[in-house]
Amino acid sequence: MLGGILPSYIILEWKKNHKGGTALLIEGARRIGKSYIVEEFARKEYASYILVDFSKVSPF
């Protein structure tokens, strides 16, 4: 799918182990599909989700 940037089993394991008690921080190079894979996971695993994209925040 995306060359194994963030295998889905890692996100599923996080969901199972933390049950919403912690956030998942995903770091990596720009433009490699981090946002895409997380959005796809959210669409498949949750009835609704909130997307927070700090790259689109305007400075004060």
C-alpha positions as CSV (number, residue, x, y, z in Angstrom):
1,M,0.0,0.0,0.0
2,L,2.4,2.7,1.1
3,G,5.6,0.9,1.3
4,G,5.3,0.0,4.9
5,I,5.6,3.5,6.3
6,L,3.4,2.7,9.3
7,P,2.1,-0.9,9.1
8,S,-1.6,-1.0,10.0
9,Y,-0.9,-3.7,12.7
10,I,1.0,-1.1,14.7
11,I,-2.0,1.2,14.7
12,L,-4.4,-1.6,15.5
13,E,-2.1,-2.7,18.4
14,W,-2.1,0.9,19.7
15,K,-5.9,1.0,19.5
16,K,-6.3,-2.3,21.3
17,N,-3.7,-1.6,24.1
18,H,-4.6,2.0,24.9
19,K,-8.3,2.1,24.3
20,G,-8.4,5.9,23.7
21,G,-6.3,6.7,26.8
22,T,-3.3,8.1,24.9
23,A,-2.6,9.8,21.7
24,L,-0.6,8.3,18.9
25,L,2.3,10.4,17.7
26,I,3.4,9.7,14.1
27,E,6.7,11.3,13.0
28,G,8.5,11.0,9.7
29,A,9.7,12.8,6.6
30,R,7.4,15.1,4.7
31,R,5.0,13.9,2.0
32,I,5.3,10.1,2.6
33,G,1.7,9.4,3.5
34,K,1.5,9.7,7.2
35,S,-1.8,11.7,7.2
36,Y,-3.2,9.4,4.5
37,I,-2.7,6.2,6.4
38,V,-4.1,7.6,9.6
39,E,-7.2,9.0,7.9
40,E,-7.8,5.6,6.2
41,F,-7.4,3.9,9.6
42,A,-9.9,6.3,11.2
43,R,-12.4,5.8,8.4
44,K,-12.3,2.0,8.7
45,E,-12.1,1.7,12.5
46,Y,-14.3,4.5,13.9
47,A,-17.9,5.7,13.2
48,S,-16.6,9.3,13.5
49,Y,-13.2,11.0,14.0
50,I,-11.6,14.4,14.4
51,L,-8.7,15.4,12.2
52,V,-6.3,17.9,13.7
53,D,-3.8,19.1,11.1
54,F,-1.2,21.5,12.7
55,S,0.3,22.3,9.3
56,K,-2.9,24.3,8.5
57,V,-2.8,26.4,11.7
58,S,-2.3,30.1,11.1
59,P,0.2,32.0,13.3
60,F,-1.2,34.4,16.0
